[in-house]
């Protein structure tokens, strides 16, 4: 549990493994994802189908089981909580009732008050469009509500973070935002940058989760996905390269190593002299200022022609060609 | 960025010919030379990007606050005297000292600068922080959000609630690292609360056309994992 303040802790649930369809992936992959999620979130929500695949590897004390009907809970005793829709509920103990807004209404929430059930509010992706501070106050009034913002408007991570900041303690997110919820990795990093101590181990688990996810599903993560995309630390524009070269903290919101990434330098149309110098240094190539200036010009020309940044191989190719402008005999390969 | 020279200037001049109702703005560092290059392109707006955090002023520029205050004013006046509409971008404003930034903004606007652009250059802000920061400016201010925490759209919305006069957005959210505020995502979301003046439905057509140009040399496989949010 992450301490938000001295006396207030966040309880984070990940609901990736209860998204319909995940149970179709191989059991080993799901087991690895489950194990790694335990290192990131406080509770893991899984579906019955995923539970059947995971078998005995589940830790019930830290797992929420998602059920279509509350009566099914007798089949699977011992879980921390059972997540059920607001439908023909006859008992309320150990049940987390999921209210999906706008399908459910405030009336439903009021009906449940004082019955002993715990409440999750799901959806509300448009909260930031209105008076969200007031919205949070209403939610805080209900009691120990868990908020699981929907990502329909791309604001779920922001809503989840602001909810914790406004006084909420329970929040449900989902790794990579799968299922249309707040991306777990974005929420966690926001909490860290907000000043709370999130252990570095959690981010190591996220980096491993990325690999486990790709292996299990055969999908790739968009290269510029916040926090985990492979290319988020690729810098190209001259202004940023110059700043990074002087001190990475100038332009990096968090160190790449934290999420298992490396800083990379790209060259292209927006490169400046400094990028060329750093790239040459990376490959141990000596060049005088005239040769470097020529190389910069040809890099820009080539990048404009291709309509994109250059790969390292393409850069080295140009560097080789530039020899005719007089490379000092430095590296024999160039 | 006219200071890049050559092709860039030609491209900007060509933009001027086809721009229609759009205003063309050029980006400049706090440098007389950059602004002189911009004059060659006769843009509608001259934008000067100035780092305002202690971190960037000392570590990137190797200067101090007094230098920036003086030089920024000089460079802005150079463009203003030529009759240009000038905007100033406060780079890394999220880490800047408000006691330095706010008086600086005031002097610039009083000197004739059109508006200040508040840039969360590292993408480390959240909606409440953006709202509070922009509320402290009692002059025309815009927002430039980065998506490092996946909050560029949310932060831009919060800026509008705080009275921002402009929002920076890019096609497909393309930008450094995790990108900037995605134009279509922002317009589609903001549409129900604000009048953006942009027809959200036309943006998907624009994206289709632009994608064909931007990724013309990218293979289908690479394209698939480019920029599309996981669903």
Interface residues (C-beta under 8 A of the other chain):
Chain A: X126 X128 X129 X130 X132 X153 X154 X155 X157 X158 X159 X161 X162 X165 X176 X177 X178 X180 X183 X186 X189 X190 X193 X194 X219 X220 X221 X222 X223 X224 X225 X226 X227 X229 X232 X233 X234 X235 X236 X237 X239 X240 X242 X243 X246 X247 X249 X250 X251 X252 X253 X269 X270 X300 X301 X304 X306 X307 X308
Chain B: X1 X4 X6 X7 X8 X29 X49 X55 X56 X59 X60 X121 X122 X123 X124 X126 X127 X128 X147 X148 X149 X150 X151 X153 X154 X155 X157 X158 X173 X176 X177 X178 X179 X182 X185 X188 X189 X190 X192 X193 X213 X214 X216 X217 X218 X224 X225 X226 X227 X228 X229 X230 X231
